[in-house]
Amino acid sequence: MRHLIKIAAALVFVPLFLALLFMMPVEFCVSSWHLWRADAATEGRVISSDQKSHHGNTLSLIRYRYTVDGRSYESDRVRTGWISNKAYEAGAGGLAKSLSPGSQVSVRYDSHHPEFALLAYGWPKWSVGFSLAVWGFLLGSYVFGSEDRRPSSHVLYGLTRGMVLLGFLIVFLLPPTLEPKIIPTLLGTGLALSAVAGVYSWMRYSRVPPGDLFMKS
């Protein structure tokens, strides 16, 4: 029975971990590319706005019209990303509630290909938060020595733990779209968390003899 539980857990959590490990960084890169493409802005009007719910998640279905150089375009892309605009977190979920048909919206678009446009200018928080948390956790496992379970570097310990903490803060506390203007604040917060974790590592491990640390572990 225990083997069956372990197999079932592996079938559920291993694919999930691999998805977070690789798909979220890819989503971050695609989102960055979309932000780079959306180099111009104009005003648009909402044509239709609807919201769907599924198991506690929400999806904003918004179609809008905008004009570039006298030509009219329509789009239903709300956010950046490869996955985010199609998933149940697309459009920040509740965005459809605040926008009714006829509402004026700010549209970011590609000046070379105006048919590409979006409403929420920023990174999906999942692509940033989960990338930091999962990769921080993975890299953090290599910080500890194999013999005495002591960090090989307090700086690396602090950086990896800071990544994990910042990732979870982003996922649980911030809105679904991370605007570029918030990045300096996130970097400062990450450095502060890393510094606190590094100090903790120094206080926790530097003053304990290797043998005592191994026995306590």
RAUR-V658596 format. One record per residue. OMEGA is omega in degrees with one decimal (none if undefined). NEAR is the number of other ideal C-beta (glycine too) atoms within 12 Angstrom. Layout:
OMEGA;NEAR, OMEGA;NEAR
//
This chain:
180.0;7, 179.1;8, 178.6;9, 178.6;10, 178.8;12, 179.2;13, 179.4;13, 178.8;13, 179.3;15, 180.0;15, -179.2;14, -169.6;14, 179.2;16, 176.1;15, 178.5;14, 179.1;17, 179.1;21, 178.1;18, 179.2;21, -176.3;30, -173.4;24, -174.9;20, -178.9;26, 173.4;35, 176.4;30, 178.1;23, 177.1;34, -179.9;35, 178.8;23, 178.4;24, 178.2;37, 177.5;25, 178.4;20, 177.7;35, 177.5;29, 179.0;20, -175.9;24, -172.3;32, -179.8;20, -177.3;23, 176.6;20, 177.6;29, 178.6;20, 179.4;32, 178.8;27, 176.3;32, 178.9;23, -177.9;20, -178.3;28, 179.8;22, 176.3;25, 178.5;21, 179.9;17, 178.4;13, 176.1;9, 176.9;9, -178.0;19, 180.0;24, 176.4;30, 176.9;39, -174.7;27, 173.9;41, -174.8;28, -179.4;39, 178.5;26, -176.0;33, 177.1;18, 179.4;26, 176.5;13, -179.7;9, -176.8;13, 178.9;19, 173.8;26, 179.4;23, 173.4;32, 176.5;28, -179.1;36, -174.8;43, 172.7;44, 173.0;43, 179.4;38, -178.2;25, -167.5;26, -178.3;39, -179.8;34, -175.5;19, -177.5;26, 173.2;23, -177.2;36, 176.8;36, 179.9;42, 174.7;36, -175.6;31, -178.0;24, -178.9;31, 179.9;30, -176.9;19, -178.5;17, 176.8;30, 177.7;19, -177.1;17, 179.4;14, 176.9;23, -178.7;17, 173.9;35, -175.9;22, 172.0;35, -177.2;36, 178.6;34, -176.0;26, 178.6;18, 177.9;14, -172.5;16, 178.7;27, 175.6;20, -178.5;26, 177.6;41, -179.5;40, -177.1;41, -175.1;39, 179.9;32, 179.1;34, 170.2;41, -173.6;46, -179.8;39, -178.0;41, 179.2;43, -174.6;42, -178.7;36, 176.7;38, 179.3;36, -175.9;41, -175.5;34, 179.9;32, 175.0;27, 177.6;35, -178.2;24, -179.5;23, 179.7;23, 179.7;29, 179.0;20, -178.8;17, -175.4;29, 176.0;24, -176.8;19, -174.6;11, -174.9;12, 178.0;19, 179.2;22, 179.3;27, 177.6;30, 179.3;20, 177.6;21, 179.0;26, 179.0;20, 175.8;24, -179.4;36, -178.8;33, -178.5;29, 177.6;35, 176.0;35, 176.7;36, -178.6;36, -178.5;32, 179.5;32, 178.5;39, -180.0;37, 176.5;26, 179.0;25, -176.6;37, -171.6;27, -172.6;16, -172.4;17, 179.0;26, -174.7;25, -179.7;37, 179.2;38, -179.9;39, -178.5;25, -177.3;22, -178.8;12, -175.8;21, 177.2;20, 177.5;13, 178.9;18, 178.1;30, 177.9;19, 178.3;15, 179.0;25, 178.5;32, 178.7;21, 178.0;19, 178.6;29, 178.7;30, 178.4;22, 179.6;22, 177.7;32, 176.9;27, 177.5;20, 179.5;20, -179.8;30, -179.3;20, -175.9;16, -169.3;22, -173.9;30, -173.8;18, -178.3;12, 177.7;20, -177.7;13, -178.7;17, 178.9;13, -179.7;15, 179.7;20, -179.4;17, -179.8;11, -178.9;14, none;16
//
